[in-house]
């Protein structure tokens, strides 16, 4: 069995008091509201994958991507581990359109449909909305039940190199989860 995590990307767009989410129309997570993203292809950079996935899922583009977080997902049922790189996007180019995979819609920040999203979103999305950087680890029993989790705000990582320290902390969390 291959223990290499699958590298994924997720793009979120905030515009003032609104956030752009998409309802997944097929595949893993069907019916859930989420950001836009997917797997990084072999030889593709993480940022290039984020832009490609956003374009494919919205038929629009973004001028700027900023890395804001990294999330790790493990599953008790043996599904492969997912390593998710989270990006904030700024300045849309074109209006998001429905595609075969996603139905995009804007939500007021105080009306985000957390009950129709992945269970982990309630733990890290508020950090994104507060312009905080973060790392997190989530271990799911199934697609709806989190067995245990940890989320660390990057500014809470006290070391000479906070990002490196937080990545080490995330690795230790993942090791403890296994």
Backbone as numpy.savetxt, mean C-alpha at the origin, in Angstrom:
# Nx Ny Nz CAx CAy CAz Cx Cy Cz
9.64 -24.84 -1.75 8.79 -23.65 -1.75 9.68 -22.40 -1.75
9.33 -21.44 -2.57 10.09 -20.19 -2.68 9.65 -19.23 -1.58
10.59 -18.81 -0.73 10.26 -17.90 0.37 10.52 -16.44 0.03
10.85 -16.14 -1.22 11.11 -14.77 -1.62 9.80 -13.99 -1.65
9.73 -12.86 -0.94 8.50 -12.06 -0.97 8.21 -11.52 -2.37
6.94 -11.35 -2.67 6.52 -10.72 -3.91 6.55 -9.21 -3.68
7.28 -8.49 -4.53 7.39 -7.03 -4.39 6.20 -6.38 -5.07
5.51 -5.54 -4.32 4.30 -4.87 -4.79 4.45 -3.36 -4.61
3.58 -2.62 -5.28 3.53 -1.16 -5.14 2.08 -0.74 -4.91
1.92 0.39 -4.24 0.60 0.96 -4.00 0.72 2.47 -4.11
-0.16 3.08 -4.90 -0.15 4.53 -5.11 -1.45 5.11 -4.57
-1.31 6.16 -3.75 -2.45 6.88 -3.21 -2.35 8.35 -3.60
-3.50 8.93 -3.93 -3.55 10.34 -4.32 -4.46 11.07 -3.34
-3.91 12.11 -2.73 -4.71 12.96 -1.86 -4.79 14.34 -2.50
-6.00 14.89 -2.48 -6.23 16.23 -3.01 -7.02 17.00 -1.96
-6.31 17.74 -1.12 -6.97 18.49 -0.05 -7.66 17.56 0.93
-8.98 17.68 1.02 -9.74 16.85 1.96 -10.32 15.60 1.31
-9.75 15.21 0.14 -10.22 14.02 -0.57 -9.06 13.06 -0.84
-9.42 11.77 -0.97 -8.46 10.74 -1.37 -9.08 9.93 -2.51
-8.26 9.59 -3.49 -8.70 8.78 -4.62 -8.48 7.31 -4.28
-9.56 6.54 -4.32 -9.49 5.09 -4.12 -10.12 4.40 -5.31
-9.83 3.13 -5.47 -10.43 2.35 -6.55 -11.04 1.08 -5.99
-12.24 0.73 -6.49 -12.86 -0.54 -6.10 -12.35 -1.61 -7.06
-11.72 -2.62 -6.49 -11.14 -3.71 -7.27 -12.26 -4.53 -7.90
-12.20 -4.71 -9.23 -13.27 -5.37 -9.95 -13.02 -6.86 -10.18
-11.76 -7.31 -9.99 -11.46 -8.73 -10.22 -10.18 -9.10 -9.47
-9.96 -10.40 -9.32 -8.72 -10.89 -8.73 -8.65 -10.72 -7.22
-7.43 -10.78 -6.70 -7.15 -10.70 -5.27 -7.67 -9.37 -4.72
-8.55 -9.42 -3.73 -9.12 -8.21 -3.15 -10.35 -7.69 -3.88
-10.95 -8.51 -4.74 -12.12 -8.07 -5.51 -13.20 -7.51 -4.57
-13.76 -6.36 -4.96 -14.83 -5.72 -4.20 -14.34 -4.74 -3.14
-13.05 -4.74 -2.86 -12.50 -3.85 -1.84 -12.05 -2.52 -2.46
-12.20 -1.45 -1.68 -11.63 -0.15 -2.05 -10.17 -0.16 -1.63
-9.33 0.42 -2.47 -7.89 0.39 -2.21 -7.23 1.51 -3.00
-5.93 1.66 -2.80 -5.14 2.50 -3.69 -4.91 1.73 -4.98
-4.01 2.21 -5.80 -3.77 1.62 -7.11 -2.38 1.01 -7.14
-2.28 -0.22 -7.63 -0.96 -0.84 -7.65 -1.01 -2.28 -8.04
0.12 -2.95 -7.83 0.24 -4.36 -8.18 1.68 -4.81 -8.09
1.99 -5.86 -8.81 3.32 -6.48 -8.76 4.35 -5.69 -9.56
5.57 -5.70 -9.05 6.72 -5.16 -9.78 7.19 -6.25 -10.73
7.32 -5.91 -12.00 7.77 -6.87 -13.02 9.28 -7.06 -12.93
9.79 -8.23 -13.35 11.25 -8.45 -13.35 11.98 -7.36 -14.14
13.03 -6.81 -13.56 13.82 -5.77 -14.21 13.24 -4.37 -14.12
12.07 -4.23 -13.52 11.39 -2.94 -13.42 11.72 -2.30 -12.07
11.95 -1.00 -12.07 12.18 -0.31 -10.80 10.85 -0.20 -10.05
10.95 -0.02 -8.74 9.74 0.10 -7.92 8.94 1.32 -8.33
9.61 2.45 -8.56 8.89 3.66 -8.97 8.26 3.50 -10.35
8.96 2.87 -11.29 8.39 2.65 -12.63 7.16 1.76 -12.53
7.20 0.75 -11.67 6.04 -0.13 -11.48 4.86 0.64 -10.91
5.12 1.52 -9.95 4.05 2.31 -9.35 3.37 3.18 -10.41
4.16 3.84 -11.23 3.60 4.69 -12.29 2.82 3.84 -13.30
3.40 2.71 -13.73 2.74 1.83 -14.71 1.40 1.34 -14.17
1.40 0.85 -12.94 0.16 0.33 -12.35 -0.90 1.42 -12.24
-0.49 2.62 -11.84 -1.45 3.72 -11.73 -2.07 4.03 -13.09
-1.24 4.11 -14.12 -1.73 4.39 -15.47 -2.68 3.29 -15.93
-2.29 2.02 -15.73 -3.12 0.89 -16.15 -4.47 0.88 -15.44
-4.49 1.26 -14.18 -5.71 1.13 -13.38 -6.59 2.37 -13.38
-6.09 3.50 -13.89 -6.89 4.73 -13.88 -6.97 5.43 -15.23
-6.16 5.00 -16.20 -6.05 5.69 -17.50 -5.65 7.15 -17.33
-4.96 7.46 -16.24 -4.41 8.80 -16.04 -2.98 8.62 -15.50
-2.26 9.71 -15.37 -0.86 9.65 -14.95 -0.66 10.63 -13.79
0.52 10.61 -13.22 0.88 11.52 -12.14 2.24 12.13 -12.45
2.43 13.35 -12.00 3.70 14.04 -12.24 4.78 13.63 -11.25
4.41 13.34 -10.03 5.42 13.09 -8.99 4.97 11.97 -8.07
5.92 11.10 -7.74 5.70 10.04 -6.76 6.66 10.24 -5.60
6.18 10.02 -4.39 7.03 10.14 -3.21 6.83 8.88 -2.36
7.93 8.20 -2.06 7.87 7.01 -1.22 7.50 7.42 0.20
6.46 6.79 0.76 6.00 7.16 2.10 5.96 5.99 3.08
6.00 4.77 2.57 5.90 3.65 3.50 6.25 2.32 2.88
6.42 1.36 3.76 6.66 -0.01 3.33 5.90 -0.92 4.27
5.13 -1.85 3.68 4.31 -2.77 4.45 4.64 -4.20 4.07
4.61 -5.08 5.04 4.87 -6.49 4.81 3.63 -7.27 5.22
3.22 -8.21 4.36 2.03 -9.01 4.64 2.39 -10.49 4.58
2.04 -11.22 5.63 2.19 -12.67 5.64 0.82 -13.27 5.91
0.67 -14.54 5.51 -0.63 -15.19 5.57 -0.49 -16.57 6.19
-1.35 -16.89 7.15 -1.31 -18.17 7.84 -1.58 -19.33 6.88
-2.31 -19.07 5.80 -2.65 -20.15 4.88 -1.54 -20.48 3.89
-0.37 -19.84 4.06 0.77 -20.18 3.22 0.91 -19.38 1.94
0.02 -18.42 1.70 0.19 -17.56 0.53 1.55 -16.88 0.63
2.15 -16.54 -0.51 3.47 -15.89 -0.47 3.42 -14.55 0.28
4.53 -14.22 0.93 4.66 -12.93 1.60 4.64 -11.82 0.56
4.00 -10.71 0.91 3.95 -9.53 0.04 4.74 -8.41 0.70
5.59 -7.76 -0.07 6.36 -6.61 0.39 5.84 -5.41 -0.41
5.09 -4.51 0.25 4.39 -3.42 -0.43 5.11 -2.09 -0.20
5.43 -1.42 -1.30 6.01 -0.07 -1.26 4.89 0.92 -1.53
4.66 1.83 -0.59 3.54 2.77 -0.66 4.06 4.13 -1.12
3.36 4.70 -2.11 3.73 6.00 -2.67 2.58 6.98 -2.56
2.93 8.24 -2.33 1.98 9.35 -2.44 2.19 9.96 -3.81
1.11 10.21 -4.52 1.20 10.82 -5.85 0.67 12.24 -5.78
1.27 13.09 -6.60 0.84 14.49 -6.66 0.57 14.87 -8.10
-0.33 15.78 -8.27 -0.65 16.38 -9.55 -1.03 15.35 -10.61
-2.30 15.02 -10.64 -2.83 14.11 -11.66 -2.73 14.71 -13.05
-2.47 13.86 -14.02 -2.50 14.24 -15.43 -3.67 13.48 -16.03
-4.76 14.19 -16.28 -5.97 13.55 -16.78 -6.88 13.14 -15.62
-8.13 12.90 -15.94 -9.11 12.50 -14.94 -9.15 10.97 -14.86
-9.07 10.40 -13.65 -9.12 8.94 -13.53 -10.40 8.37 -14.15
-10.25 7.26 -14.86 -11.35 6.61 -15.56 -11.48 5.17 -15.08
-12.68 4.62 -15.17 -12.89 3.21 -14.87 -12.14 2.36 -15.89
-11.52 1.29 -15.41 -10.80 0.36 -16.28 -11.35 -1.05 -16.03
-10.81 -2.03 -16.73 -11.24 -3.42 -16.53 -11.00 -3.89 -15.10
-10.01 -3.29 -14.44 -9.61 -3.77 -13.11 -10.14 -2.92 -11.96
-10.31 -1.61 -12.17 -10.65 -0.71 -11.06 -11.72 0.31 -11.44
-12.54 0.64 -10.42 -13.50 1.73 -10.53 -13.05 2.83 -9.57
-12.46 3.94 -10.09 -11.94 4.99 -9.20 -13.04 5.94 -8.72
-12.86 6.44 -7.50 -13.79 7.43 -6.96 -13.08 8.21 -5.86
-13.50 9.46 -5.69 -12.94 10.33 -4.65 -13.78 10.19 -3.39
-13.11 10.16 -2.25 -13.78 10.09 -0.95 -13.28 11.23 -0.07
-14.20 11.84 0.66 -13.80 12.80 1.69 -12.99 12.03 2.74
-11.98 12.69 3.29 -11.11 12.04 4.28 -11.93 11.51 5.46
-12.98 12.22 5.85 -13.78 11.77 7.00 -14.84 10.74 6.61
-14.85 10.30 5.33 -15.83 9.31 4.86 -15.16 8.13 4.15
-13.93 7.84 4.50 -13.22 6.71 3.88 -13.94 5.41 4.27
-14.25 4.54 3.30 -15.03 3.32 3.59 -14.17 2.18 4.16
-13.61 2.39 5.37 -12.72 1.39 5.96 -13.38 0.01 6.06
-14.71 -0.04 6.23 -15.40 -1.33 6.34 -15.45 -2.08 5.01
-15.05 -1.42 3.91 -15.01 -2.06 2.59 -13.58 -2.12 2.05
-12.61 -2.07 2.97 -11.20 -2.06 2.59 -10.49 -3.21 3.32
-9.22 -3.42 3.00 -8.42 -4.39 3.73 -8.35 -3.97 5.19
-8.37 -4.93 6.10 -8.39 -4.65 7.54 -7.18 -3.84 7.99
-6.03 -4.01 7.33 -4.82 -3.30 7.75 -4.87 -1.80 7.46
-5.69 -1.38 6.50 -5.71 0.03 6.11 -6.01 0.96 7.28
-6.84 0.53 8.21 -7.20 1.38 9.35 -5.99 1.70 10.23
-4.94 0.89 10.16 -3.76 1.10 11.01 -2.72 2.02 10.39
-2.56 1.97 9.06 -1.50 2.77 8.45 -2.01 3.94 7.61
-3.23 3.86 7.07 -3.73 4.95 6.23 -3.81 6.28 6.98
-4.20 6.30 8.27 -4.17 7.58 8.99 -2.77 8.21 9.03
-1.72 7.40 9.06 -0.36 7.94 9.02 -0.09 8.59 7.67
-0.51 7.93 6.59 -0.39 8.50 5.26 -1.12 9.85 5.20
-2.33 9.88 5.72 -3.15 11.09 5.67 -2.57 12.22 6.53
-1.71 11.86 7.49 -1.04 12.85 8.34 0.35 13.20 7.82
0.63 12.79 6.57 1.95 13.04 5.95 3.09 12.44 6.77
2.85 11.29 7.37 3.89 10.58 8.12 4.42 9.43 7.28
5.70 9.13 7.43 6.28 7.94 6.80 6.16 6.80 7.80
6.12 5.56 7.29 5.83 4.42 8.16 6.35 3.12 7.57
6.50 2.14 8.44 6.70 0.75 8.06 5.72 -0.07 8.89
5.27 -1.19 8.34 4.33 -2.01 9.08 4.42 -3.46 8.66
3.93 -4.31 9.54 3.90 -5.74 9.29 2.55 -6.27 9.74
1.92 -7.07 8.89 0.60 -7.62 9.18 0.60 -9.11 8.87
0.09 -9.90 9.81 -0.02 -11.34 9.61 -1.50 -11.69 9.61
-2.00 -12.13 8.47 -3.42 -12.44 8.28 -3.69 -13.93 8.50
-4.82 -14.24 9.14 -5.32 -15.61 9.24 -5.97 -15.99 7.92
-6.69 -15.04 7.34 -7.37 -15.19 6.05 -7.49 -13.79 5.46
-8.30 -13.60 4.44 -8.35 -12.29 3.78 -9.02 -11.20 4.61
-9.61 -11.55 5.76 -10.30 -10.53 6.55 -9.80 -10.40 7.99
-9.07 -11.38 8.49 -8.70 -11.41 9.90 -7.20 -11.23 10.10
-6.82 -10.18 10.82 -5.42 -9.95 11.17 -5.14 -10.65 12.49
-4.14 -11.54 12.48 -3.75 -12.22 13.72 -2.89 -11.32 14.60
-1.93 -10.62 13.99 -1.13 -9.64 14.72 -0.50 -8.67 13.73
-0.14 -7.51 14.27 0.42 -6.47 13.40 1.30 -5.52 14.21
2.08 -4.75 13.49 2.89 -3.69 14.08 3.06 -2.60 13.03
2.93 -1.36 13.44 3.16 -0.22 12.55 4.08 0.75 13.30
5.11 1.20 12.61 6.09 2.12 13.20 6.13 3.39 12.38
5.94 4.54 13.04 6.15 5.83 12.38 7.64 6.03 12.22
8.09 6.40 11.03 9.52 6.54 10.82 10.14 7.60 11.71
9.42 8.66 12.04 10.01 9.68 12.90 10.20 9.17 14.32
9.58 8.04 14.64 9.76 7.44 15.97 10.96 6.52 16.03
11.66 6.33 14.92 12.83 5.47 14.89 14.04 6.31 15.23
14.55 6.13 16.43 15.64 6.95 16.92 16.97 6.26 16.66
17.66 6.74 15.64 18.98 6.21 15.30 19.62 7.20 14.35
20.92 7.05 14.11 21.61 7.94 13.17 20.96 7.86 11.80
20.57 6.67 11.39 19.92 6.48 10.11 18.56 5.86 10.39
17.56 6.70 10.60 16.24 6.23 10.99 15.62 5.25 10.03
15.77 5.50 8.72 15.18 4.61 7.74 15.80 3.22 7.85
17.13 3.17 7.94 17.80 1.87 8.06 17.35 1.17 9.34
17.27 1.90 10.43 16.83 1.32 11.70 15.42 0.76 11.56
14.53 1.52 10.92 13.15 1.06 10.77 13.07 -0.16 9.87
13.90 -0.21 8.82 13.91 -1.39 7.97 14.38 -2.60 8.77
15.38 -2.40 9.63 15.83 -3.49 10.50 14.72 -3.89 11.47
14.00 -2.90 12.01 12.90 -3.18 12.92 11.82 -3.99 12.20
11.50 -3.62 10.96 10.50 -4.36 10.19 10.98 -5.78 9.94
12.25 -5.96 9.61 12.80 -7.30 9.40 12.67 -8.13 10.67
12.93 -7.51 11.83 12.80 -8.22 13.10 11.35 -8.58 13.38
10.42 -7.68 13.06 9.00 -7.96 13.23 8.61 -9.15 12.36
9.04 -9.12 11.09 8.71 -10.22 10.17 9.29 -11.53 10.67
10.51 -11.49 11.18 11.16 -12.70 11.69 10.36 -13.25 12.87
9.88 -12.37 13.74 9.10 -12.79 14.90 7.75 -13.37 14.48
7.20 -12.88 13.35 5.92 -13.36 12.85 6.01 -14.79 12.34
7.18 -15.19 11.87 7.33 -16.52 11.24 7.59 -17.61 12.26
